[in-house]
Amino acid sequence: MTERTETTDPYTLSDAAAAAMLQTVPFRRLAVIGDSTAAGTGDPWPGYETRPWADRLGHWLQAAHPGAGYLNTGVPGAVIAEVREQQLDALDAFGPDLVIISCGGNDLFLRGAELPDVETALDELCARATTTGAQPMMFTLADRFLGRMAPFQPRFAEFADIVRRVAHRHDALLTEFWDHPARLRPDWLSADLIHLTMAGHAVVAAELAKTFARHAARDLPAQLIARP
């Protein structure tokens, strides 16, 4: 059986296809804030370029719109409070028109963490991150909890609902990965069973680009909740 590669993967996009797709989007200043998911942590995978999802998006947007800006302030291990305290000054200085917010998972492991408090903190972060008028974007994490991570599946299912509610309240673009078919593939998770491999990153980048394209195609006033 032939091994799947980035060029044969039905869930990925080539650079050329992604750049063409993004030619219609209104965004020119892409910012990404958050934790290790935003920062791009993950193992390499044979047949896939070692390029995290956010860097892919930034590259595609700049290819589609020369002069477009891209900023990523993601920090591995960051909790929501740290994102708010340490990343928003850079965000303000950059002046994004689109900000992807990816954090909150680490908060679930804090001693005494309560889900309503996590939701409030994420809600407040979204409100603060969009004070410049930037369109917010979020995505759910995938339902893929194996080995030592299996007991955390119910808690992360509730966290996925939190992300959906926060996205709805802030008119955020939302991409669903909770039940994405690619999550079941053996190349989805890194050896730590937490972070994506670069194969997973390639899929995430493609789905986010498709969300951008649907947003532009429907010609809505920067308000859309989208699903793959």
Buried (B, 14 or more C-beta within 10 A) or exposed (E): EEEBEBEEBEBBBEEEEBBBBBEEBEBBBBBBBBBBBBBBBBBEBEBBBEBBBBBBBBBBBBBBBEEBBBBBBBBBEBBBBBBBEEBBEEBBEBEBBBBBBBBBBBBBEEEEBEBEEBBBBBBBBBEBBBEBEBBBBBBBBBBBBEEEBEEBEEBBBEBBBBBBEBBEEBBBBBBBBBEBEBBEBEBBBBEEEBBBBBBBBBBBBBBBBBBBBBBBEEEEEBEBBBBB
